[in-house]
Amino acid sequence: MNQADILIIGVIYNTFPEAIRYLESLASNITNNTGVILVDNSDNTRPSDFIEKIREYPFLHYYETGENLGYFGGARFGLSRYLQHHTDYPAWILVTNVDIVFTPSFFHRLSELNVQPTIGVVAPAIISKRWGSDYNPQRMKRFSRRHLYFLEFLYSGFLIHNLYLMTAYTKKWISGRPGFNTQSGVTDIQKERKIYAPHGSCLIFSHNYFNRGGNLELPHFLFGEEIMVAETAAHSGLDIVYHPDLVIYDYEHASTGFFVTPEINRFYRQSVRAILDRYYR
């Protein structure tokens, strides 16, 4: 694997058709200075023609983990494979789900960004194909302890959790969020600015994040990655900056679904408790 200026790590969890669509969106956009790694966390049998299809993409490095390592666990696995061959981090490292697609100008715009010493993470515009709204900025301000205790209550049982989700989805369906200008690539009310936390479906790390001690280690299995990234960046004196001219489309919930199982609910509850224990003492 050659040294890259941009490294993309996509994590698969039983999302094989989405992975092919993801690769198709990359194929016409990336340049020779871009490395692409797919990490397969799946526990379902992959389609018989999947390997044949991904061989059509010579830029791709594909790894099976043999177990579900979680989102950041899979990303960490992929990054470790890259670092086996290189001592330096690329200028930009993208950690993504594969239920997204990149717009044609995305990597051209990213390559034009200067990796300033104060930048830790860049948050792109992540446009929901279902709702037509931008998931970034995910959070402008740090959660209060009280709000996290409220989330811990919501996640105390999967029935309460699903009732909350049903209410939230209904509200979104009725009202939605402000529209998105797909021609300019900028939301009507949002411009480039510093934020607290980015949305997790596509996280764009600068090399500063890792060179100042940041990592992809979670104290729990799944969820809460955005808060960990936000807290790590803040602790390292780095900014997270929202760039709405970097546009991605999100076909959300391909791997987890809209509603939670008891197991997924448990992972949410564990993530909130881990965040409280680690960052709110």
N, C-alpha and C positions, 0 to 999 in steps of 0.2 A: 504494500500500500504506500503510495507516494505521500510526501509531505503536502498537507492541504492548507490553504488559506481559510477555507470554510469546511467544516466537518458536520455532516448531518447524521444523526443517530435516530432512526425510527424504531419504535418498539411495537411488536406485533403480539396480540393476545387473541387468538382465534379470529383474526380479522384479515383473512387471506384475500378476498375480493377487494377490500379497502387498500391493502398493500399494493396490489397491482395498479389501482387507480392513482395511488400516491406516487409510484414509480413513473407512471405515464406523465404526471405533472412535472416531475423532475427532469425527465429525459430531454425535453426541449429547452430547458432553462439553465441547467448547470454548465459550468465551464471546466476546463482542465484542472483548475486549482481547487476543485470541490471534491471531497471524499464522501461517499455514502455507505453507511452501515445499516443493515436491518438486523435486529436482534429478535429472535422468535422465542417468546415465552409460552407458546401455546401448549395446552393440554388436550386439545382435540386433534383428531387426525387431519392432516392437511390434505387439500384436494390433490388428486393424482397428477394433475398437470401443473401444479404450482411451481415446482422447481424448473420445469421446462420453460414456463413463462418468464420467470425472473432471470433466466440465462440470457434473455434478449437484452438485458441491460448490463453491458460490460463494465460500467462504472461501479457496480454494486459489489459489496462484500456482505455475505449472508452468514449468520451464525445461529445455530440452535442451542438453547441453554439446557434443554432436557428437563426443565422444571420452570414453574412460574416464579420469577424473581421479583415481580412487582414492576411498576413503571420505572422508578429510579434505579432499582436493582438491575433491570435489563439495560438501561442506559449506561450504568456504571460498567457493566460487562462489556458493552460495545466500546466504551472509551478506553478500557484497559487493553483491549485488543489493538486499538490504534497506538497506544503508548508503548506496546511491546516493540514497535518498529521506529518510534520517534521519541526524542527527548523533550521537544517543545510542543506546547499546545498550539493549535491553529488560532488565527485571529478571532474567529467566531466558531462556536460549537453549538449546534442546534440539537435540542432534545425534543422529540415530537411523538405524538400518537401518529398512527398511519391513517386515521379517518379524516385527514385534512388534505387539501390540494393547494399548491402554490400558484399564484398568479404569474403571468409571463414576465413581468418586470421585477419580480421579487428579488432575485439574486443579483441582478444588475444594481438595484437600489442598495441592497445590503453591502455589496462590494465597494460602493461609493462612500459608505459611512466611515469616518475616522474612528479608530479604536482609541478614544481619549483615555488618559490615565484614570479618570474618575468614573468611567462607565463599567459597570459590572454585568448588567443584563439589559437587553433591549426587548421590549414587548411590542409585537406587531399588532396590526388590526386583524382580529380573528372573527370573521363574519359567519354567523350561524346560517347555514342553508335552510334551516327550519324556520327561524324567527326573523332573519334579515337584520339582526342587530350585532353589534360589536361586543365581544366578550372582554375586551380590554378598554380601559384599565380594569383589572380585576378588583383591586382595592387601592383607594387613594390614601387611606390612613390605616394605621395599625389597629387591629382589633382591641377592644377593651376586654379586660378580664371578665366583666359581666356578660358580654356578648358570647364569649367562649363557653362560659357556664351554661348559657341558654342553648348553645349548640349541643353541648354535652347532654342536656335534657332531651333535645329533639332526637338525638341519636341513641337514647336510652332503650329504645325498642323499635323494631323495624316497622311496626304498624304506625306508630307516631311519626316516624321518619317519612314513610310513604304518604301519609296524610299531608304532611308539610310540603312534600314535593308536588303532590296533586294540586294543592292550593297555589303554589308558586307557578306551576305550568299553566294553570287556568288564568292566572293574572297576566302572564306573558302573552298567552293566546289572545286575550281580550285587548290589552293595552299596548304591548310591545315596548320597545325602546326606540330612541330617535333613529331616523333612517340613515342610510349609508350612501354616499355618493361614489358609485363604482367607477365613474370616469376620472375623478380627481384622486381617488384613493384616500379621501379624508372624510371623516364623519363631520356632520354639519356643526356639531357643538364642541368637538374635541380636536386639539392640536397637540403637537409634540410637547411633552412635558415630563417632569419627574413624577413617579408614582411610588406607592408602597410595594404592591405585589402584582406580578403579571399572571395571566391565565396560563394554566399548565399544559394545554394541548400543544403549544409550541413555545419553548423557552430558548431565547437566543443569548447564550453566554459569551461574553468577551473573555479573552485569555486572562484578563486581570482577575476575574472571579477565582480562577483556579490558582493563579500565581500568587495570590494573597491568602491562600490557605483554604479556599472554598472547595467543596466536594459535592458528591451526589449521594452521600450517606444519609439514610433516614433512620431514626430510632424506632421506627415501626414499619409495618409491611407496605401500606398503601395509603394514599390521600394525604393532604396537608403539605404537598411538595411546594406549593406556591409560598406558603408561610415560611417554610424552612429556607427557601431561596431568598425571600425578602429579609429575613432576620440575619442570614449569613452575609448578604451584601451590606446591610447596615452596620453590622459588627466590623466589617472589613473597610468601612469608610467609602463604599462604592455606591453609585447611583443606579437605580432602575429607571429607564427612560422609555416612555411610550412613543412609538414612531408609527403613526397611522398611514404613512405612505408605503409601508411594507404590508402587503395585503395577502391574507390566507383565507380560504373558505373551509369551514368546519362542518363535517357530517357527523354530528356529535353522538355519543353514547353507542357507538358501534360495538364496543367490547363489553360494556357494563349494563346497557339498557337504561331506560328512563327511571325505573323504580328499583328499589334495593331488595335483595334477599337478606335473610338473617345474617349470613356470613359477611356480605358487603356492609351491612349496617354495623357489624362488629368492627370492621376495619375503620369505618368513619369514627366510631366512638373511641377506638384506640388512638387514632390520629389526633383528636382534640385533646385527649388526656396527655399524650406525648408533648404536644405544643405547650400546654399549660405547665407541665413539669420542666420542660427544657428552657422556655423563653419567658415565663411569667412568674418566676420565683420571687 
